[in-house]
């Protein structure tokens, strides 16, 4: 029996999130950066960069996946368990590696790169073990961390990306309205979350009938569970007067969007209302600051001052916003575009960023709980375009 180290298995029609021209443009931008840095071949291992440059979003299950980009080739590297699905869902070529022999993954990569070349890799993703194998198999003349350059490229969205992100924001709103309808005393967090998730997945399937569907989710928190932005859903039952945190996260072909809102069940007490209104005011102030030429760190300091004047800054829990695009809760992050004190990136037209101030008041204090509003904004030539439609604030979000 012939047991190849790797082979090509291509069948079926190819379906991609974007037109081939979109990927050609991304690869041209990458190759310009490679030429400038003297890199002859890039070996990408992360879900976000493989998806960004090829369209293929892998499912690892402990197996390595890759994308090799040279001056003339773009080749995804996938495991045999996926058969031809990676080829159908990628731009460029695809090689399947087998598990007959250990490290066939690197033999497949070597077949594209050759030995002794200058290799670009992702320093924020490649493990130490895989880095050693890269050295052993590819015998590079030099290596260079290409991840920072790719992040800068991903931060600037194309018109096609902006169109997809707008769809995502619309879908997040659909989930938000479904959640609002499901909120009532006695309902469990998990029941409300499932209503929002189901509504979004159906909406994505309606808008993108040829896509693959996965990874859309909801975090719906109540009471003490609102104290952290990423707290998982539980079976806690909603009670009248509870503070709630609505978080819808549709995923469309690797592109993440979000809607986040503070809510209350039935009624809101005076202390909570005061905190909520202050956070809403900070949210609106923050959105007004997002315009071309604004520096992330300076926007952060201005919102910090806003909260400090109201003796609330000590309750802030994280930065005020982040980039959107190919990212997720388990892969990818464009850390160069976040509203934090240590990020000096200047906002430019075509960037997409959230405004999401959050205050967490400790349990036992008046107004206890986590307050968070979240809108997605596209930076334009004149200022910004808010693509989130679900209303925020007490007038709309005291429900159930």
C-alpha positions as CSV (number, residue, x, y, z in Angstrom):
1,X,0.0,0.0,0.0
2,X,1.3,3.4,-0.9
3,X,1.5,5.6,2.2
4,X,2.4,9.1,1.1
5,X,3.6,11.8,3.5
6,X,1.2,14.3,1.9
7,X,-1.0,14.6,-1.2
8,X,-3.6,16.8,-2.9
9,X,-7.3,15.9,-2.6
10,X,-9.4,18.5,-4.4
11,X,-13.1,17.9,-5.1
12,X,-16.4,19.8,-5.1
13,X,-17.1,23.5,-5.8
14,X,-15.1,26.2,-4.0
15,X,-17.1,28.5,-1.8
16,X,-15.3,31.5,-0.1
17,X,-16.5,34.3,2.1
18,X,-15.1,36.9,-0.4
19,X,-14.3,37.0,-4.1
20,X,-10.9,35.8,-5.2
21,X,-9.9,39.4,-5.9
22,X,-10.2,40.2,-2.2
23,X,-7.7,37.5,-1.3
24,X,-5.4,38.4,-4.2
25,X,-5.3,42.0,-2.8
26,X,-4.6,40.8,0.7
27,X,-1.8,38.5,-0.5
28,X,-0.4,41.4,-2.6
29,X,-0.3,43.5,0.6
30,X,1.4,40.7,2.5
31,X,4.0,40.1,-0.3
32,X,4.9,43.8,-0.3
33,X,5.6,43.5,3.5
34,X,7.6,40.3,2.9
35,X,9.7,41.9,0.2
36,X,10.3,45.0,2.4
37,X,11.4,42.7,5.3
38,X,13.4,40.3,3.1
39,X,11.2,37.3,3.9
40,X,11.0,34.7,1.2
41,X,8.3,32.5,2.6
42,X,5.7,32.9,5.4
43,X,4.5,29.9,7.4
44,X,1.3,30.9,9.2
45,X,-0.1,28.7,11.9
46,X,-2.9,30.8,13.5
47,X,-6.6,30.5,12.7
48,X,-6.9,34.3,12.2
49,X,-4.1,34.7,9.6
50,X,-4.9,31.5,7.8
51,X,-8.5,32.6,7.5
52,X,-7.6,36.2,6.6
53,X,-5.3,35.3,3.7
54,X,-7.0,32.1,2.4
55,X,-10.6,32.1,3.7
56,X,-10.1,28.7,5.4
57,X,-11.0,28.5,9.1
58,X,-9.6,25.3,10.5
59,X,-10.8,23.0,13.4
60,X,-7.6,21.9,15.1
61,X,-8.5,19.2,17.6
62,X,-4.8,19.1,18.5
63,X,-3.6,18.9,14.9
64,X,-1.4,21.6,13.3
65,X,-2.6,23.5,10.3
66,X,-0.8,26.0,8.2
67,X,-0.7,28.4,5.3
68,X,2.5,28.9,3.3
69,X,2.9,32.0,1.2
70,X,5.8,32.6,-1.1
71,X,6.4,35.1,-3.9
72,X,4.2,33.0,-6.2
73,X,2.3,30.4,-4.1
74,X,-0.4,30.4,-1.4
75,X,-1.0,26.9,0.0
76,X,-3.0,25.8,2.9
77,X,-1.8,22.7,4.8
78,X,-4.5,20.5,6.4
79,X,-4.9,17.2,8.1
80,X,-6.4,14.1,6.3
81,X,-9.4,14.0,8.7
82,X,-10.8,17.0,6.8
83,X,-10.6,15.4,3.4
84,X,-11.3,18.0,0.6
85,X,-13.2,20.5,2.8
86,X,-10.1,22.8,3.3
87,X,-9.6,23.0,-0.4
88,X,-13.3,23.9,-1.1
89,X,-13.0,26.6,1.5
90,X,-9.6,28.2,0.7
91,X,-8.2,30.5,-1.9
92,X,-5.1,29.0,-3.6
93,X,-3.7,25.5,-3.4
94,X,-4.2,23.0,-0.6
95,X,-2.0,20.1,0.5
96,X,-3.3,17.3,2.8
97,X,-0.7,15.7,5.2
98,X,-1.1,12.2,6.5
99,X,-0.5,10.7,9.9
100,X,1.3,7.6,8.7
101,X,4.5,9.2,9.9
102,X,5.2,11.8,12.6
103,X,5.8,15.4,11.4
104,X,4.4,14.9,7.9
105,X,2.9,18.4,8.5
106,X,6.4,19.8,8.2
107,X,7.3,17.7,5.2
108,X,4.3,19.2,3.4
109,X,5.4,22.7,4.4
110,X,8.9,21.9,3.2
111,X,7.6,20.9,-0.2
112,X,6.5,24.5,-0.7
113,X,9.2,26.5,1.0
114,X,12.3,24.4,0.3
115,X,15.3,24.6,2.6
116,X,17.5,27.5,3.6
117,X,15.2,30.4,3.0
118,X,14.2,33.4,5.1
119,X,11.1,32.3,6.9
120,X,8.4,34.5,8.4
121,X,6.5,33.1,11.3
122,X,4.0,34.2,13.9
123,X,5.8,34.8,17.2
124,X,2.5,35.2,19.1
125,X,1.3,31.8,18.0
126,X,4.0,29.3,17.0
127,X,4.8,27.1,20.0
128,X,8.4,26.4,21.1
129,X,8.0,22.7,20.0
130,X,6.8,23.7,16.6
131,X,9.5,26.4,16.3
132,X,12.1,23.7,16.9
133,X,10.6,21.5,14.1
134,X,10.5,24.5,11.8
135,X,14.3,24.9,12.3
136,X,14.9,21.1,11.9
137,X,12.9,20.7,8.7
138,X,13.1,24.0,6.9
139,X,16.7,24.8,7.9
140,X,16.0,28.5,7.4
141,X,18.8,30.9,6.7
142,X,17.0,33.3,9.0
143,X,13.6,33.7,10.6
144,X,11.5,36.8,11.3
145,X,8.3,37.4,13.3
146,X,5.8,38.6,10.7
147,X,2.8,38.7,13.1
148,X,3.0,42.4,13.9
149,X,3.0,43.4,10.2
150,X,0.0,41.1,9.5
151,X,-1.9,42.6,12.4
152,X,-1.4,46.1,11.0
153,X,-2.7,44.9,7.6
154,X,-5.8,43.3,9.2
155,X,-6.7,46.5,11.1
156,X,-7.4,48.3,7.9
157,X,-10.7,46.8,6.5
158,X,-11.6,46.6,2.8
159,X,-15.0,47.6,1.5
160,X,-15.9,43.8,1.3
161,X,-14.9,43.3,4.9
162,X,-16.9,46.4,6.0
163,X,-20.0,45.0,4.2
164,X,-19.6,41.7,6.1
165,X,-19.1,43.4,9.4
166,X,-22.3,45.5,8.9
167,X,-24.2,42.2,8.3
168,X,-22.7,40.9,11.6
169,X,-23.8,44.0,13.5
170,X,-27.3,43.6,12.1
171,X,-27.3,39.9,13.2
172,X,-26.2,40.9,16.7
173,X,-29.1,43.2,16.9
174,X,-31.5,40.4,15.9
175,X,-30.1,38.3,18.8
176,X,-30.5,41.3,21.2
177,X,-34.2,41.7,20.4
178,X,-34.8,37.9,20.7
179,X,-33.1,38.0,24.2
180,X,-35.3,41.0,25.2
181,X,-38.4,39.0,24.3
182,X,-37.2,36.0,26.3
183,X,-36.5,37.8,29.6
184,X,-38.9,37.2,32.4
185,X,-38.8,36.4,36.1
186,X,-38.0,32.8,36.7
187,X,-36.3,32.2,33.3
188,X,-32.8,30.8,33.5
189,X,-29.8,32.5,32.0
190,X,-29.3,29.5,29.7
191,X,-32.8,29.7,28.3
192,X,-32.5,33.3,27.5
193,X,-29.1,32.8,25.9
194,X,-30.3,30.0,23.7
195,X,-33.1,32.2,22.4
196,X,-30.6,34.8,21.3
197,X,-28.2,32.3,19.8
198,X,-30.9,30.4,17.8
199,X,-32.2,33.7,16.4
200,X,-28.8,34.8,15.2
201,X,-27.9,31.4,13.6
202,X,-31.1,31.4,11.7
203,X,-30.5,35.0,10.5
204,X,-26.9,34.2,9.4
205,X,-28.2,31.2,7.5
206,X,-30.8,33.4,5.8
207,X,-28.2,36.1,4.8
208,X,-25.4,33.7,3.9
209,X,-26.9,30.5,2.6
210,X,-23.6,29.1,1.3
211,X,-21.6,29.7,4.5
212,X,-20.5,27.2,7.1
213,X,-22.2,27.8,10.5
214,X,-20.3,27.6,13.8
215,X,-19.1,29.5,16.8
216,X,-22.0,32.0,17.2
217,X,-22.7,32.3,20.9
218,X,-24.4,34.4,23.7
219,X,-23.2,35.3,27.1
220,X,-26.3,36.3,29.1
221,X,-25.5,37.1,32.8
222,X,-27.6,38.1,35.7
223,X,-27.1,39.4,39.2
224,X,-23.6,38.7,40.6
225,X,-22.7,36.9,37.3
226,X,-22.6,40.3,35.6
227,X,-19.4,41.3,37.4
228,X,-17.1,40.0,34.6
229,X,-17.6,40.7,30.9
230,X,-16.7,37.1,29.9
231,X,-18.5,35.2,32.6
232,X,-20.1,32.0,31.2
233,X,-23.8,31.4,31.1
234,X,-25.3,29.5,34.1
235,X,-28.7,28.1,35.1
236,X,-29.4,31.0,37.5
237,X,-33.0,32.1,37.5
238,X,-33.8,35.7,36.9
239,X,-35.4,37.7,39.8
240,X,-37.2,41.0,39.7
241,X,-34.8,43.9,40.1
242,X,-31.8,41.8,38.8
243,X,-29.1,43.6,36.8
244,X,-28.6,41.8,33.5
245,X,-25.8,41.8,30.9
246,X,-26.8,41.0,27.3
247,X,-23.9,39.9,25.0
248,X,-24.6,38.6,21.5
249,X,-21.7,37.3,19.4
250,X,-22.5,36.2,15.8
251,X,-19.6,34.6,13.9
252,X,-19.7,34.8,10.1
253,X,-16.8,33.1,8.3
254,X,-14.4,33.9,11.1
255,X,-15.6,37.5,11.4
256,X,-16.8,38.4,14.9
257,X,-19.2,41.1,15.9
258,X,-20.9,41.9,19.1
259,X,-23.8,43.7,20.9
260,X,-23.6,44.3,24.7
261,X,-26.2,46.0,26.8
262,X,-27.0,46.6,30.5
263,X,-30.6,45.6,31.4
264,X,-32.8,45.2,34.5
265,X,-35.7,42.8,35.2
266,X,-38.9,44.7,35.9
267,X,-37.4,47.6,37.8
268,X,-34.2,49.4,38.6
269,X,-33.3,50.9,42.0
270,X,-32.1,54.5,42.3
271,X,-28.4,53.6,43.1
272,X,-28.2,51.3,40.1
273,X,-29.9,53.8,37.8
274,X,-27.3,56.5,38.8
275,X,-24.4,54.2,37.9
276,X,-26.1,53.0,34.7
277,X,-26.8,56.5,33.5
278,X,-23.2,57.5,34.2
279,X,-21.9,54.6,32.2
280,X,-24.3,55.5,29.3
281,X,-23.0,59.0,29.4
282,X,-19.4,57.7,29.2
283,X,-20.4,55.5,26.3
284,X,-21.8,58.4,24.4
285,X,-18.9,60.6,25.2
286,X,-16.5,57.9,24.1
287,X,-18.2,57.4,20.8
288,X,-17.9,61.1,20.1
289,X,-14.1,60.9,20.5
290,X,-13.7,58.2,17.8
291,X,-12.5,60.0,14.7
292,X,-9.6,60.0,12.3
293,X,-6.4,61.3,14.0
294,X,-7.5,60.3,17.5
295,X,-4.9,58.3,19.4
296,X,-6.1,55.2,21.3
297,X,-4.3,56.2,24.5
298,X,-5.6,59.7,24.4
299,X,-9.2,58.6,24.0
300,X,-8.6,56.3,27.0
301,X,-7.3,59.1,29.1
302,X,-10.3,61.3,28.2
303,X,-12.8,58.7,29.3
304,X,-10.7,58.0,32.4
305,X,-11.0,61.7,33.3
306,X,-14.8,61.5,32.7
307,X,-15.2,58.7,35.2
308,X,-12.7,60.2,37.7
309,X,-14.8,63.4,37.8
310,X,-17.7,61.2,38.9
311,X,-15.6,59.2,41.4
312,X,-16.2,56.0,39.3
313,X,-12.8,55.4,37.7
314,X,-11.9,52.8,40.4
315,X,-14.7,50.6,39.1
316,X,-13.4,50.4,35.5
317,X,-12.5,46.8,34.7
318,X,-10.7,46.8,31.3
319,X,-10.0,48.9,28.2
320,X,-12.8,50.9,26.4
321,X,-12.9,49.1,23.1
322,X,-11.1,47.0,20.5
323,X,-10.8,46.3,16.8
324,X,-13.2,44.0,14.8
325,X,-12.5,41.6,12.0
326,X,-11.1,38.1,11.9
327,X,-11.0,37.4,15.6
328,X,-12.8,35.3,18.2
329,X,-12.9,34.4,21.9
330,X,-10.5,31.5,21.2
331,X,-8.3,32.9,18.4
332,X,-7.0,36.1,17.1
333,X,-6.9,39.6,18.5
334,X,-5.8,42.9,16.8
335,X,-4.1,44.1,20.0
336,X,-2.7,47.1,18.2
337,X,-6.1,48.7,18.0
338,X,-7.4,48.8,21.6
339,X,-8.5,51.7,23.7
340,X,-6.0,51.4,26.5
341,X,-3.4,53.6,28.1
342,X,-0.5,51.7,26.4
343,X,-1.7,51.7,22.8
344,X,-0.7,54.8,20.8
345,X,-2.3,53.7,17.4
346,X,-3.9,56.5,15.5
347,X,-7.4,55.9,14.2
348,X,-7.7,56.0,10.4
349,X,-10.6,55.7,8.0
350,X,-11.5,52.0,7.4
351,X,-10.7,50.9,10.9
352,X,-13.5,49.3,12.9
353,X,-13.6,49.7,16.7
354,X,-16.0,49.3,19.6
355,X,-16.8,51.6,22.4
356,X,-17.6,49.6,25.5
357,X,-17.1,51.2,28.9
358,X,-17.7,48.9,31.8
359,X,-18.1,49.5,35.5
360,X,-18.2,46.8,38.1
361,X,-19.6,47.7,41.5
362,X,-18.7,45.1,44.2
363,X,-21.4,42.9,45.7
364,X,-22.9,44.5,48.9
365,X,-22.5,48.1,47.6
366,X,-25.4,50.2,46.4
367,X,-25.8,49.5,42.7
368,X,-23.8,46.3,42.7
369,X,-23.2,44.6,39.4
370,X,-21.5,45.0,36.1
371,X,-22.6,47.8,33.7
372,X,-21.6,47.7,30.0
373,X,-22.7,49.2,26.8
374,X,-21.1,48.3,23.5
375,X,-21.5,49.7,20.0
376,X,-19.4,49.0,16.8
377,X,-18.1,52.0,14.9
378,X,-16.5,52.3,11.5
379,X,-14.0,55.2,11.3
380,X,-14.9,57.4,8.3
381,X,-13.2,60.4,6.7
382,X,-15.4,62.8,8.8
383,X,-15.8,60.9,12.0
384,X,-17.5,57.5,12.6
385,X,-20.5,55.4,11.5
386,X,-22.2,53.5,14.3
387,X,-23.5,50.2,12.8
388,X,-25.1,49.0,16.0
389,X,-28.9,49.4,16.1
390,X,-30.2,47.9,19.3
391,X,-31.0,50.8,21.7
392,X,-29.1,51.3,25.0
393,X,-30.1,52.8,28.3
394,X,-32.9,52.6,30.9
395,X,-35.8,53.7,28.7
396,X,-35.6,50.6,26.5
397,X,-33.9,48.0,28.7
398,X,-35.9,47.7,31.9
399,X,-37.8,44.6,30.8
400,X,-39.6,41.4,31.7
